[in-house]
Amino acid sequence: MFNLFKRSKKEDTYVNISNRNVVRIVIIVVVSYIFLIGLRKISGPVKLILISIFLSLAINEPVHKLSHLLPGKLRGNRLLGISISLVLVLGILTIFLASIVPPLISQTENFIKVAPNLVHDLHNQDSSIGRFINHYQLTGQIDSISTQLGNSLKTISSKSFSTITDISSSIFSVLTVLVLTFMILIEGPRWLSYIHYLIDDSRKELASKISKDMYGVIKGYVNGQVLMAFIASIIIVIPLLVLNVSYPMALMVLVFICAVIPLVGHTIGFVIVTTVSLFHSPLTALIVGLYYILYMQIEAYVIQPKIQSSKTNLTPLMVFVSLLIGLSLDGLIGGLMAIPIAGCIKVLVEEFLVSRGYKTK
């Protein structure tokens, strides 16, 4: 009985690690560290490449249809269809920049010129605005705003170079994405055929099904965003035309571009449209702003769930969570790519569960 309380002698365990394994571990750690540093350095180009891949998948079908609408012997010429699409996109981009940049510059110059007169009118006791400010004792706040405005105007020239640099960088990024997109459209089918050739025959059917489902998610998401952006641009331009706001067509295109960006795109469009409307009159800016806010609520609760749920096969909760994760990881670019990536992950998870005998639908 007392043998139960005897302690068994502990056996020592020795782990023998050879110098070769130590060297391998060190090499793996160093290579991984260098790879992560290199990936961080090239994060910008990688983002442009991923955006180009998504865009090429989204517009592949319209380009295919366009190539089959060509007359005669040119019918089915994919290269010509891609070239025509590129010319159309560049033409629309050029027309948009030519229509909005000169008015924006001229209105900004006019605002800088009349800003001192506006400040003088605010202090004039004979004007209705001056009497209103004096009655409610707002002179201190007006002086503070005037000082801030003067300092801002003084720093415009010093910031002009950096602003031009940022604009040039953005235009270069847009052109880079366009060139990459159309190069992927040209070489994409060749690469897909080669990848399909490398896959084992027993797995080709599954790979084809997965790629088809992922392609449908990406295409559906982009087409859904474009459709919502088109609806937004048409609806928002109505009060601009009725109230005679300057450059309504340019603002319509700008709303379309902003509306493509999920979650925060309409906020950017709202700020731009109401700011331009403010040059017309404060009442016009108020009406346009309220109208835009009303449409944002209708789109968020009626239009977007209806379109995106049918296009991407994601629940509203999955869409919202993926947007939050994407925005926290990489800002606007992350938010833009979060939904299609979540849709592709959902396709992979479903196929994995089906292969293990689970029912997902």
C-alpha positions in Angstrom: 0.0 0.0 0.0 2.8 2.3 0.9 4.3 1.8 -2.6 1.5 4.1 -3.9 3.2 7.0 -2.3 6.6 6.4 -3.6 7.8 8.9 -6.2 8.9 7.4 -9.4 12.3 8.5 -10.6 12.1 11.2 -13.2 13.6 10.4 -16.5 15.6 13.2 -18.1 14.7 14.1 -21.7 17.3 15.5 -24.0 16.6 17.2 -27.3 19.4 17.1 -29.7 19.3 20.0 -32.3 22.0 19.8 -34.9 23.9 22.8 -36.1 22.3 22.3 -39.6 18.8 22.7 -38.2 19.8 25.9 -36.3 21.2 27.3 -39.5 18.0 26.5 -41.3 15.8 28.2 -38.7 18.0 31.3 -38.8 17.8 31.4 -42.6 14.0 31.0 -42.5 13.7 33.8 -40.0 16.0 36.2 -41.9 14.3 35.4 -45.3 10.9 35.9 -43.8 11.9 39.2 -42.3 13.4 40.4 -45.6 10.3 39.3 -47.4 8.0 41.2 -45.1 10.1 44.4 -45.4 10.1 44.0 -49.2 6.3 43.4 -49.2 5.9 46.6 -47.1 8.1 48.6 -49.5 6.1 47.4 -52.6 2.7 47.7 -50.9 1.7 50.6 -53.2 2.3 48.7 -56.5 0.7 45.6 -55.0 -2.5 47.6 -54.3 -2.6 48.9 -57.9 -2.1 45.4 -59.2 -5.0 44.0 -57.1 -7.3 46.9 -58.1 -6.4 46.2 -61.7 -7.2 42.5 -61.4 -10.6 43.3 -59.8 -11.4 45.8 -62.6 -10.3 43.5 -65.3 -12.6 40.7 -64.0 -15.5 43.1 -63.7 -15.3 44.6 -67.3 -14.2 41.4 -69.0 -17.7 40.5 -70.0 -18.6 44.0 -71.5 -15.3 43.9 -73.4 -16.2 40.5 -74.7 -19.6 41.6 -75.8 -18.2 44.7 -77.5 -15.7 42.7 -79.5 -18.6 40.6 -80.8 -20.5 43.7 -81.9 -17.8 44.8 -84.3 -18.8 44.6 -88.0 -17.6 42.1 -90.6 -14.2 40.4 -90.2 -13.4 42.4 -87.1 -16.1 40.6 -85.1 -14.7 38.8 -82.1 -11.4 40.7 -82.3 -10.7 40.9 -78.5 -7.6 43.2 -78.9 -9.6 45.7 -80.9 -12.5 45.6 -78.4 -10.0 46.3 -75.5 -8.4 49.1 -77.5 -11.8 50.8 -78.1 -12.7 50.4 -74.4 -9.4 52.0 -73.4 -10.0 55.0 -75.8 -13.5 55.5 -74.4 -12.3 55.4 -70.8 -9.5 57.9 -71.5 -11.8 60.1 -73.5 -14.4 60.2 -70.6 -11.6 60.9 -68.1 -10.2 63.7 -70.2 -13.6 65.3 -70.8 -14.3 65.1 -67.0 -11.0 66.7 -66.0 -11.4 69.4 -68.7 -14.9 70.3 -67.5 -14.2 70.4 -63.8 -10.6 71.6 -63.3 -10.7 75.0 -65.0 -14.0 76.0 -63.2 -12.7 74.8 -59.9 -9.5 76.9 -60.3 -11.4 80.0 -61.4 -13.9 79.8 -58.6 -11.1 79.3 -56.1 -9.3 82.4 -57.4 -12.5 84.4 -57.3 -13.1 83.3 -53.7 -9.6 84.4 -52.7 -10.2 87.8 -54.3 -13.5 88.5 -52.6 -12.7 87.0 -49.2 -11.3 90.3 -47.8 -14.5 92.1 -49.0 -16.6 89.5 -47.3 -14.8 90.0 -44.0 -15.2 93.8 -44.4 -18.9 93.4 -44.9 -19.2 91.4 -41.8 -17.7 94.2 -39.7 -19.8 96.9 -41.5 -22.5 98.2 -39.1 -24.6 99.5 -41.9 -25.2 96.1 -43.5 -27.8 93.7 -42.3 -25.2 91.0 -41.6 -23.1 93.5 -39.6 -26.1 94.5 -37.5 -27.0 90.8 -36.9 -23.4 90.1 -35.8 -23.3 93.2 -33.5 -26.7 92.4 -32.0 -25.8 88.8 -31.0 -22.2 89.8 -30.0 -20.4 87.6 -32.5 -17.6 90.0 -33.3 -15.0 87.9 -31.4 -15.9 84.8 -33.3 -15.8 86.7 -36.6 -12.4 88.2 -35.9 -11.1 84.7 -35.1 -12.4 83.3 -38.3 -10.9 86.3 -40.2 -7.5 85.6 -38.7 -7.7 82.0 -39.6 -8.8 82.8 -43.1 -5.9 85.3 -43.5 -3.4 82.7 -42.3 -4.9 80.1 -44.6 -4.6 82.4 -47.6 -1.0 83.2 -46.8 -0.1 79.5 -46.7 -1.8 78.6 -50.0 1.3 79.4 -52.1 3.6 77.4 -49.8 1.3 74.4 -50.1 0.6 74.6 -53.8 3.6 72.6 -54.8 2.7 69.7 -52.5 -0.9 69.8 -53.7 0.2 69.6 -57.4 2.5 66.7 -56.5 -0.4 64.9 -54.8 -2.7 65.5 -57.8 0.1 64.3 -60.2 0.6 61.2 -58.1 -3.1 60.4 -58.2 -3.4 60.9 -61.9 -0.4 58.7 -62.4 -2.0 56.0 -60.2 -5.2 56.1 -62.2 -3.4 55.8 -65.5 -1.3 53.0 -64.1 -4.4 51.1 -63.1 -5.9 51.6 -66.5 -2.8 50.3 -68.3 -2.5 47.3 -66.0 -6.2 46.6 -66.3 -6.2 46.4 -70.1 -2.9 44.5 -70.1 -4.5 41.9 -67.9 -7.5 41.8 -70.2 -5.2 41.0 -73.1 -3.0 38.4 -71.4 -5.5 37.1 -68.9 -7.1 34.4 -71.0 -3.6 33.0 -71.9 -2.6 32.8 -68.2 -5.9 31.2 -67.2 -5.5 28.6 -69.9 -1.9 27.8 -68.7 -3.1 27.5 -65.0 -5.9 25.3 -66.1 -3.4 23.1 -68.0 -1.2 22.8 -64.8 -4.1 21.6 -62.6 -4.5 17.8 -62.3 -7.4 16.3 -64.4 -9.2 15.0 -61.3 -9.4 18.6 -59.8 -10.1 20.6 -63.0 -13.9 20.4 -62.5 -13.7 21.7 -58.9 -11.2 24.4 -59.8 -13.4 25.5 -62.6 -16.4 25.7 -60.4 -14.6 27.7 -57.7 -13.1 30.1 -60.2 -16.5 30.6 -61.8 -18.1 31.3 -58.4 -15.4 33.8 -57.4 -15.6 35.5 -60.7 -19.3 35.9 -60.3 -18.8 37.5 -56.8 -16.3 40.0 -58.1 -18.3 40.9 -61.2 -21.5 41.1 -59.2 -19.9 43.4 -56.6 -18.4 45.8 -59.1 -21.5 45.8 -61.3 -23.6 46.5 -58.2 -21.4 49.4 -57.1 -21.6 50.8 -60.7 -25.3 50.5 -60.8 -25.8 52.2 -57.4 -23.3 55.0 -58.5 -25.3 55.5 -61.7 -28.6 55.8 -59.8 -27.0 58.2 -57.3 -25.6 60.4 -60.0 -28.9 60.6 -61.9 -30.9 61.4 -58.7 -28.4 63.9 -57.2 -28.1 65.9 -60.5 -31.9 66.7 -60.4 -31.8 69.5 -57.7 -28.6 70.8 -59.3 -30.4 71.4 -62.6 -33.5 72.7 -60.9 -31.6 75.2 -58.7 -29.3 76.2 -61.5 -26.0 75.2 -59.7 -22.9 75.7 -61.8 -21.5 72.8 -63.7 -24.1 70.1 -62.9 -22.8 67.6 -65.4 -19.3 67.7 -64.0 -20.7 67.3 -60.5 -22.8 64.3 -61.7 -19.7 62.6 -63.0 -18.0 63.4 -59.7 -20.9 61.9 -57.7 -20.7 58.8 -59.8 -17.0 58.4 -59.1 -17.4 59.0 -55.4 -20.4 56.7 -55.1 -18.3 53.7 -56.4 -16.3 53.9 -53.1 -18.3 52.0 -50.5 -19.3 53.4 -47.1 -17.4 56.7 -47.3 -17.8 57.6 -51.0 -21.1 59.5 -50.5 -19.6 61.5 -47.7 -16.9 62.8 -50.0 -19.5 63.5 -52.7 -21.7 65.3 -50.2 -18.9 67.6 -49.1 -18.0 68.5 -52.7 -21.5 69.0 -54.0 -22.6 71.2 -51.1 -19.4 73.2 -51.2 -19.9 74.0 -54.9 -23.6 74.8 -54.2 -22.4 77.2 -51.5 -20.9 79.4 -54.3 -24.4 79.8 -55.6 -26.1 80.6 -52.3 -26.3 79.3 -48.7 -30.0 78.4 -49.2 -29.1 76.3 -52.3 -26.4 74.5 -50.4 -28.8 73.8 -47.6 -31.4 72.4 -50.0 -28.9 70.3 -51.9 -27.3 69.0 -48.7 -30.6 67.9 -47.2 -31.6 66.3 -50.5 -28.3 64.4 -50.6 -28.6 63.2 -47.0 -32.2 62.0 -47.7 -30.9 60.0 -50.7 -28.0 58.5 -48.7 -30.5 57.2 -46.1 -32.7 55.7 -48.9 -29.7 54.1 -50.5 -28.4 52.7 -47.3 -31.6 51.1 -46.2 -33.4 50.3 -49.4 -31.2 50.3 -52.6 -27.9 48.9 -51.3 -29.3 45.8 -49.5 -31.5 45.0 -52.5 -28.7 45.2 -55.0 -25.6 43.9 -53.1 -27.5 40.9 -51.6 -28.4 39.7 -55.0 -25.1 40.5 -56.6 -22.6 39.1 -54.1 -24.6 36.6 -52.1 -23.4 38.1 -48.8 -25.6 39.0 -45.9 -25.8 42.6 -44.7 -23.8 41.6 -41.5 -21.0 40.1 -43.6 -20.9 43.1 -45.8 -20.7 45.5 -42.8 -18.1 43.4 -41.0 -15.9 43.1 -44.1 -16.1 46.8 -44.7 -15.0 47.6 -41.1 -12.0 45.2 -41.4 -11.0 46.5 -44.8 -11.2 50.2 -43.7 -9.2 49.5 -40.6 -6.5 47.6 -42.5 -6.0 49.9 -45.4 -8.4 52.8 -45.5 -10.4 53.5 -48.7 -8.5 50.9 -50.7 -9.2 48.3 -48.1 -12.9 49.2 -47.9 -13.1 49.1 -51.7 -11.7 45.6 -51.9 -13.1 44.2 -48.7 -16.5 43.0 -50.0 -15.2 41.0 -53.1 -12.4 39.5 -51.0 -15.0 38.4 -48.3 -17.2 37.0 -51.1 -14.3 34.9 -52.5 -13.4 33.7 -49.0 -17.0 32.6 -48.5 -16.9 30.6 -51.8 -13.7 28.8 -50.6 -15.1 28.1 -47.1 -18.3 26.7 -48.6 -16.5 24.4 -51.0 -14.3 23.2 -48.2 -17.3 22.4 -46.1 -19.0 20.6 -49.0 -15.9 18.5 -49.5 -16.1 17.5 -45.8 -19.7 16.4 -46.2 -21.4 19.4 -44.7 -24.4 21.2 -46.4 -23.9 24.9 -46.8 -27.0 25.9 -48.7 
